[in-house]
């Protein structure tokens, strides 16, 4: 069985580790011998469990600091890699890609295939100043020039990366963010139980938002729109771990009986999805959002929710137009209050779609990886790149 070194840019402290990285590595292990190397800033030294071998690399990993930290731990990383010969490096994100690039160059003398899985716009989460732009530019160039294969989260991001770094589009493949198979399957009994516990009646039309309060999520915008709605039947479930939500609700003077705020672990979120009728996804037409494949888009649909979204230049909106699921596609986000006011019980309909599921996406990734792993280093596969329609 071919051996893959999976370099994770996150560890157990991050929700995405549990909803994305761990499920993907578990699924990949159906086809390959996968060993995970994860990065962490704490003092853990690594451990072994029943499924994966783990090791820790301490510190942050943007370019110069990444190089310094890598050299400091070069021997310990090399010792970890000597557990067995790997056939391919699967690196996730820019930080994982930097470590993967260092491993490829300095420990494998470039004699190993490097895949980088880029899940979003790199500047997100960093202050947009000159120094950070220079650091990110150098970091990205090093990773994308070192990589043999790219998995990218959107067609917009693919075009941007391939154009900017002259990467061969035949070896760049688009895979949207996946959701776990069957996790969000609608359950009527659960819906009734949760709605009863939240004191939601059969006549209530329930909106759902699930996620953080980052600016690009437009949380304040739709809370303001909701506060202005005159529809007496609308209620909202707000699912987040961010305590700041309470001050936002107070800011827009949303009555307590109109909104239910809950914090839930990833393992339990589908229970609240089932209790709702419409999922909210309101984004601006920015580089960040055009580059993204929001997990909640797939989660909402797989949970049977109708969706309220606005029209922007993105893969998920194009997918909405193609699939024509239940819900509302607003020409512009400013139409949201009018949409809220117009919703009636007759608009509450269940979607019955299964899209972007883990097993299906990893199966496609498996086929690409097998093509590379079965080719010699001088015989690069040139199959047409996978596109998301």
Secondary structure, 3 states (H helix, E strand, C coil): CCEEEEEECCCCCCHHHHHHHHHHHHHHCCCCEEEEEEECCCCCCCCECCCCECCEECCCCCCHHHHHHHHHCHHHHHHHHCCCCCCEEEEEHHHHHHHHHHHHHHHCCCCCEEEEEECCCCCCCCCCCHHHHHHHHHHHHHHHHHCCEEEECCHHHHHHHHHHHCCCHHHEEECCCCECCCCCCCCHHHHHHHHHHCCCCCCCEEEEEECCCCHHHCHHHHHHHHHHCCCCCEEEEEECCCCCHHHHHHHCCCCHHHEEEECCCHHHHHHHHHHCCEEEECCCCCHHHHCCCCHHHHHHHHCCCEEEEECCCCHHHHHHHHHCCCEEEECCHHHHHHHHHHCCHHHCCCCCCCCCEHHHHHHHHHHHHHHHHCCCCCCCCCCCCCCCC
